[in-house]
Amino acid sequence: MARQPDYNGPAIKTEGLVKSFGGKEVLRGIDLIVEPGEILVVIGVSGCGKSTLLRSIIGAYRINAGKIFLLGHDVTLASEDEWLPIRRRLGVLFQQGALYTSMNVGENIALPLREHSDLADTVIQIMVRMKLDLVGLGGTEDLMPSQLSGGMQKRVALARALALDPDVMFYDEPTTGLDPIMAGAVNRLIIDFNRKFGVTSLVITQDMNCCYAVADRVVMLHEGKVYFSGSVDELKTSRDAVVSQFVEGRPDRADNENSALAESGMARRG
């Protein structure tokens, strides 16, 4: 059953979020809202600030200016003690999975339960099996990460992110490096967690198939700012040059001109 939010307002909200590294602004005043139960997909070229945005929202980076609200709480200046109960309600799937290679599958998934709950070991083992069943990997508890394919590792990491039944899930490039069938399976899981359990999701991706498959709404970052916000249909039909270039995967103007010059030169030599 989908859960009902115990807070007022958006699940995630940023106001004028600015993040700099070495004096260079990566995020230049990001205003973002993710409503409870929504799947928001953030797209944009490499280096536009997508992963920096995610890490800023979850508190991995201290921002330079602006505000961040999570689950009704202002976490902009939150201390580690203030962050702890909020982080228990968040799940994060990192791009590379970030499994502990010295732990088996079951131990990886059990880790957040052991760290953040007082559950008995027998209960934790039951919950580990339940989470693995959710991602279609029942019976793999005793395997080591090195024994798994990339797609299986990604799903184990997803099971671990879901261990504490989060209210909000963050996905950093969830389909990167996966074959089309496995990518489709991960997309389906993102949708299922959202629809069945009411999990709010923020998905960072450059995979347009992933974007089209899971998004309720899409935001595109460009040069550190929100450049586009709208539905998948609005994204697909946008006539904006920057948006359409990214969505269609076209090379930039300079590449087109260079290609045309090269072709012209080859024609003359022919």
Secondary structure as UniProt FT lines:
FT   STRAND          12..21
FT   TURN            22..23
FT   STRAND          24..34
FT   TURN            36..37
FT   STRAND          39..43
FT   TURN            46..47
FT   HELIX           50..57
FT   TURN            58..59
FT   STRAND          65..70
FT   TURN            71..72
FT   STRAND          73..74
FT   TURN            76..77
FT   HELIX           80..87
FT   TURN            88..89
FT   STRAND          90..93
FT   TURN            95..96
FT   TURN            101..102
FT   HELIX           105..116
FT   HELIX           121..134
FT   TURN            135..136
FT   TURN            138..139
FT   TURN            141..142
FT   HELIX           145..147
FT   HELIX           150..161
FT   TURN            162..164
FT   STRAND          168..172
FT   TURN            174..177
FT   HELIX           180..197
FT   STRAND          200..204
FT   HELIX           208..214
FT   STRAND          217..222
FT   TURN            223..224
FT   STRAND          225..230
FT   HELIX           232..237
FT   HELIX           241..248
FT   HELIX           253..269
//
